[in-house]
Amino acid sequence: MERIEALSAVVRDANADAMLLTGAVNLIYATKQTALEGSLLVNGQGQAVLLTDGRYIEHARKTLAPNGFTVLLRDFTMRETEQMTQLLETYHIRKLLYEDNVLTVQRFRWLQEQIPCEWLPLQDRMEQLRAYKSAWELECMETAQRMAERAFTKLLPTLHTGMTEQEAAARLDYFMALEGSEKPSFDTILLFGAHASMPHGVPSERRLAVGDCILADFGATYRGYHSDMTRTLAYGTASDRLRTVYETVLQAQAAAIAAAKAGDPCKAMHLAAEQVIADAGFGAQFTHALGHSVGLEIHEFPTASKRVETLLADGVVMTVEPGIYLPDELGVRIEDMVVIAGNHPRNLTQYEKAFTILPENIESI
């Protein structure tokens, strides 16, 4: 119930009586369960009530009730808002925090009309709370990361001349699923050659050829928690240009990781990488923010860009993903996840980063 105690503290700090959570991500955070839907009421006294329907009631009773949650079955003989109003009356709730970044305007107005209470926006309180990862959350993220790394290791020997980006991306997703991933963290990015110059390009029917770079940006999920990594390799042979760009990006990433210190602004990481890339003459080709936090969502608070003054703090997980993109030629990005820990960030990513040339493979394995 430590999560509920933390949520109760948010309620008290906001001078409210309770909060109402319905968003999928916030429900996972509050319950540590990924297979639930419903409405969760958490009051300032540490009481948590989940209202759910027959699809989820058995699972909720087995997993939540033993941990102090009150689990109620949705009563379809009355309107949802009538049952919720009864709950508010039972727990003497007059001031209710709501997920203003989750509810649509239409649904919020409907709830506001149907349920008599004072509605107070949660604003960014949940994002702030979720930014600091517990030891258990870090274990989940490392588990997801190991799944992704093992899947990538399985993929590489199967890449062959003539394979399309789409097929390679589909195989990587398949291998992650075999490793136990609940789903890909996001739409897998797997690009060959000149296509890699688009940081978030979409896998296409473009076929792998000798001399191409291969850019793979992907992640697995475990218990709702995401991993995120990028590796760039060469296929068959590598130009001096590709080697130079790769080594520059690798040095930029090392500089950014060294700058990932608790108490320093997020922008320090970005600026450290940006300086290395600019000194090498590629400043205009680093076209995005250095990284972002990650957890139950692939992009979480805070972000590491040159404009973000938010201070890094212990327990925050940041991606470190500098890149150089030469239009119609090549692209290189290297990405790890690090957890802030004083002046010595811990890298959650173990996969090799030395420049690698895959041998040409004529036939699929």
C-alpha positions in Angstrom: 0.0 0.0 0.0 3.0 2.3 -0.2 1.7 3.7 -3.5 -1.7 4.5 -1.9 0.1 6.3 1.0 1.9 8.4 -1.6 -1.3 9.2 -3.4 -3.0 10.0 -0.1 -0.3 12.5 0.6 -0.9 14.2 -2.7 -4.6 14.5 -1.8 -3.8 16.1 1.6 -1.2 18.5 0.1 -3.8 19.6 -2.5 -6.3 20.3 0.3 -8.7 17.8 -1.3 -10.7 14.9 0.1 -9.9 12.3 -2.5 -8.6 11.7 -6.1 -10.3 9.9 -8.9 -8.1 7.8 -11.2 -9.3 6.3 -14.4 -6.3 6.6 -16.8 -4.6 3.3 -17.6 -1.1 4.4 -16.7 -2.2 5.9 -13.4 -4.2 2.8 -12.5 -1.1 0.7 -13.1 1.0 3.0 -10.9 -1.5 2.8 -8.1 -2.2 -0.9 -8.2 0.9 -2.4 -9.8 -1.5 -4.4 -12.0 -1.7 -4.1 -15.8 -4.9 -6.0 -16.4 -7.4 -3.7 -14.8 -9.9 -1.0 -15.8 -12.2 1.0 -13.7 -12.4 4.0 -11.4 -10.1 4.2 -8.4 -10.9 6.5 -5.5 -8.1 7.3 -3.0 -8.8 9.5 -0.1 -6.5 11.4 2.3 -6.8 8.7 5.0 -5.1 6.0 2.9 -8.3 4.3 1.8 -8.5 3.0 -1.8 -11.7 1.8 -3.5 -11.7 0.3 -7.0 -15.0 0.2 -8.9 -14.7 -2.2 -11.8 -16.9 -4.5 -13.9 -17.3 -8.2 -14.4 -14.4 -8.5 -16.8 -11.9 -7.6 -14.1 -13.6 -8.2 -10.8 -12.0 -11.7 -10.2 -8.5 -10.5 -10.9 -9.0 -7.3 -8.8 -10.3 -9.3 -5.8 -7.4 -11.7 -6.0 -4.7 -9.1 -6.4 -5.9 -6.0 -4.7 -8.3 -7.0 -1.9 -5.5 -8.9 0.1 -3.5 -5.6 -0.1 -6.1 -3.4 1.6 -8.0 -2.2 -1.5 -11.8 -2.2 -1.3 -13.0 -3.8 -4.6 -16.6 -3.1 -5.7 -18.5 -4.5 -8.7 -20.0 -2.0 -11.1 -23.8 -2.1 -10.7 -25.4 -1.9 -14.1 -28.9 -1.4 -12.6 -27.9 2.3 -12.1 -25.9 4.9 -14.0 -22.2 4.9 -13.4 -22.4 8.4 -12.0 -25.1 7.4 -9.5 -22.9 4.7 -8.1 -20.0 7.1 -7.9 -22.1 9.7 -6.2 -23.0 7.1 -3.6 -19.3 6.3 -3.0 -18.5 10.0 -2.6 -21.3 10.3 0.0 -20.1 7.2 1.8 -16.6 8.5 2.2 -17.7 12.2 2.8 -15.9 13.4 -0.3 -16.6 17.0 -1.3 -13.4 18.1 -3.0 -12.2 15.6 -5.7 -9.0 15.7 -7.6 -9.4 14.6 -11.3 -7.0 13.7 -14.1 -7.2 16.9 -16.2 -4.6 15.5 -18.6 -6.5 12.2 -19.1 -10.2 13.0 -19.3 -11.7 14.5 -22.5 -13.5 17.8 -22.2 -16.7 16.1 -23.1 -16.4 13.4 -20.4 -15.3 15.8 -17.7 -18.2 18.1 -18.4 -20.6 15.1 -18.2 -19.1 14.0 -14.9 -19.2 17.5 -13.5 -22.9 17.8 -14.4 -23.8 14.3 -12.9 -21.6 14.2 -9.7 -22.1 17.0 -7.2 -18.7 17.9 -5.8 -15.9 20.4 -6.2 -13.7 19.2 -9.0 -10.0 20.1 -8.6 -7.4 19.4 -11.4 -4.5 17.1 -10.5 -2.3 19.0 -12.9 1.2 17.5 -13.1 1.1 16.0 -9.6 1.0 12.4 -10.9 3.8 12.9 -13.4 6.0 14.5 -10.6 5.3 11.5 -8.3 6.0 8.9 -11.0 9.3 10.6 -12.0 11.2 9.0 -9.1 11.5 5.3 -9.5 11.6 2.9 -6.6 13.9 -0.1 -6.5 11.0 -2.3 -7.6 10.3 -0.1 -10.6 14.0 -0.1 -11.6 14.0 -3.9 -11.4 11.0 -4.0 -13.8 12.7 -1.6 -16.2 16.0 -3.6 -16.1 14.0 -6.8 -16.8 12.4 -5.2 -19.8 15.8 -3.9 -21.0 17.4 -7.4 -20.8 14.5 -8.8 -22.8 15.1 -6.2 -25.5 18.8 -6.8 -25.6 18.4 -10.6 -25.9 15.9 -10.1 -28.7 18.3 -7.8 -30.6 21.1 -10.4 -30.2 18.7 -12.9 -31.8 17.8 -10.6 -34.6 21.2 -9.7 -35.9 22.2 -13.1 -37.4 18.9 -13.2 -39.3 19.5 -9.9 -41.1 20.4 -10.5 -44.7 20.9 -8.8 -48.0 17.5 -7.9 -49.5 15.5 -8.1 -46.2 13.1 -5.1 -45.9 13.0 -2.8 -42.9 9.5 -3.9 -42.3 10.4 -7.5 -42.0 13.4 -6.7 -39.7 11.2 -4.6 -37.4 8.6 -7.4 -37.3 11.2 -10.0 -36.4 12.5 -7.8 -33.6 9.1 -7.3 -32.2 8.5 -11.1 -32.4 11.8 -11.9 -30.6 10.9 -9.4 -27.9 7.6 -11.2 -27.4 9.4 -14.5 -27.2 11.6 -13.1 -24.5 8.5 -12.2 -22.4 7.8 -8.6 -23.4 4.1 -7.7 -22.9 4.3 -5.4 -26.0 6.8 -3.2 -27.8 7.4 0.0 -25.9 6.5 2.0 -29.0 6.4 1.4 -32.8 9.8 -0.1 -33.5 12.1 2.0 -35.6 14.4 0.0 -37.8 16.0 1.8 -40.8 18.6 1.0 -43.4 21.0 3.3 -45.2 19.8 6.8 -46.1 16.5 6.1 -44.4 18.4 6.3 -41.0 18.8 10.1 -41.6 15.2 10.4 -40.4 15.3 10.2 -36.5 11.9 8.7 -36.3 11.5 7.2 -39.7 8.9 4.5 -40.3 10.2 1.0 -41.5 9.4 0.6 -45.2 10.0 -1.8 -48.0 13.5 -0.5 -48.4 15.9 -3.5 -48.7 19.2 -4.0 -46.9 22.3 -3.6 -49.0 26.0 -3.9 -48.4 27.4 -0.6 -47.1 24.2 0.4 -45.3 24.0 1.6 -41.8 21.3 -0.1 -39.7 19.6 2.0 -37.0 17.4 0.2 -34.5 15.4 2.1 -31.8 13.2 -0.2 -29.8 12.1 -1.4 -26.4 10.2 -4.0 -24.4 7.8 -3.8 -21.5 7.5 -5.7 -18.3 4.7 -5.2 -15.7 3.8 -2.0 -17.6 7.3 -0.5 -17.4 9.2 0.4 -20.6 12.7 0.1 -21.9 14.3 2.2 -24.6 17.5 1.7 -26.5 19.1 2.5 -29.9 22.0 0.9 -31.6 23.5 1.7 -35.0 25.6 -0.8 -36.9 27.1 -1.2 -40.4 26.3 -4.0 -42.8 29.0 -5.7 -44.9 31.4 -2.7 -45.0 31.6 0.8 -43.5 32.7 4.1 -45.0 35.1 6.3 -43.2 32.3 8.9 -43.0 30.1 6.5 -41.1 33.0 5.6 -38.7 33.6 9.2 -38.0 30.0 10.0 -37.3 29.7 7.0 -35.1 32.7 7.8 -33.0 31.5 11.4 -32.6 28.0 10.3 -31.4 29.6 7.8 -29.0 31.8 10.5 -27.5 28.8 12.8 -27.2 26.9 10.2 -25.4 29.8 9.6 -22.9 29.9 13.3 -22.2 26.2 13.5 -21.6 26.2 10.5 -19.2 29.1 12.1 -17.3 26.9 15.3 -17.0 23.9 13.4 -15.6 24.3 14.5 -12.0 21.7 15.0 -9.2 21.1 18.7 -8.6 22.2 19.8 -12.1 19.7 21.0 -14.6 18.5 18.6 -17.3 19.9 20.9 -20.0 23.4 20.2 -18.8 23.2 16.7 -20.3 22.0 18.0 -23.7 24.6 20.8 -23.8 27.5 18.4 -23.0 26.5 16.2 -26.0 25.8 19.1 -28.2 29.3 20.6 -27.6 31.0 17.4 -28.7 29.0 17.2 -31.8 29.4 20.9 -32.7 33.2 20.6 -32.2 33.3 17.8 -34.7 31.5 20.0 -37.3 28.1 18.3 -37.1 26.2 20.8 -34.9 23.4 21.4 -37.4 22.9 17.6 -37.8 21.9 17.0 -34.1 18.2 17.9 -34.5 16.4 16.7 -31.3 16.5 16.8 -27.6 19.1 14.5 -26.0 16.6 12.4 -24.1 13.6 12.0 -21.8 12.5 10.2 -18.7 10.9 6.8 -19.1 8.8 4.5 -17.0 5.1 3.5 -17.3 5.1 5.7 -20.4 7.9 5.9 -23.0 8.1 9.7 -22.6 7.8 10.9 -19.1 8.8 14.0 -17.1 11.4 15.4 -17.3 13.0 16.0 -20.7 16.7 16.6 -21.3 16.8 19.4 -23.8 18.7 22.7 -23.9 15.7 24.6 -22.6 14.8 22.5 -19.5 16.0 23.9 -16.2 14.4 21.1 -14.1 16.9 19.7 -11.7 17.9 16.0 -12.0 17.3 14.0 -8.9 18.1 10.5 -7.6 15.8 7.8 -8.9 15.0 9.6 -12.2 15.6 7.5 -15.3 16.7 9.3 -18.4 17.5 8.2 -21.9 20.7 9.5 -23.4 20.4 9.4 -27.1 22.5 11.9 -29.1 22.4 11.5 -32.9 23.8 12.9 -36.1 21.6 12.7 -39.3 23.0 13.5 -42.7 20.0 13.7 -45.1 19.9 11.2 -47.9 23.1 9.7 -46.7 23.1 8.1 -43.2 22.0 8.5 -39.6 23.6 7.4 -36.3 22.0 7.4 -32.9 23.2 5.6 -29.7 20.8 5.4 -26.8 21.1 4.0 -23.2 18.9 4.4 -20.1 20.6 5.8 -17.0 19.2 6.2 -13.5 20.4 9.3 -11.7 22.4 8.4 -8.5 24.3 11.3 -7.1 27.3 12.2 -9.3 27.6 8.6 -10.7 24.6 7.7 -12.9 24.0 4.0 -13.3 23.6 2.7 -16.8 20.6 0.3 -17.1 21.7 -0.7 -20.6 24.4 -3.4 -21.0 24.4 -3.9 -24.8 27.8 -3.4 -26.6 28.5 0.0 -28.1 31.7 -0.6 -30.0 31.4 0.1 -33.7 30.2 -3.1 -35.3 30.2 -4.3 -38.9 27.8 -7.2 -39.5 29.1 -9.7 -42.0 27.2 -9.9 -45.2 24.5 -12.6 -45.1 23.2 -13.8 -48.5 20.4 -16.0 -47.2 18.1 -15.7 -44.2 18.8 -18.0 -41.3 
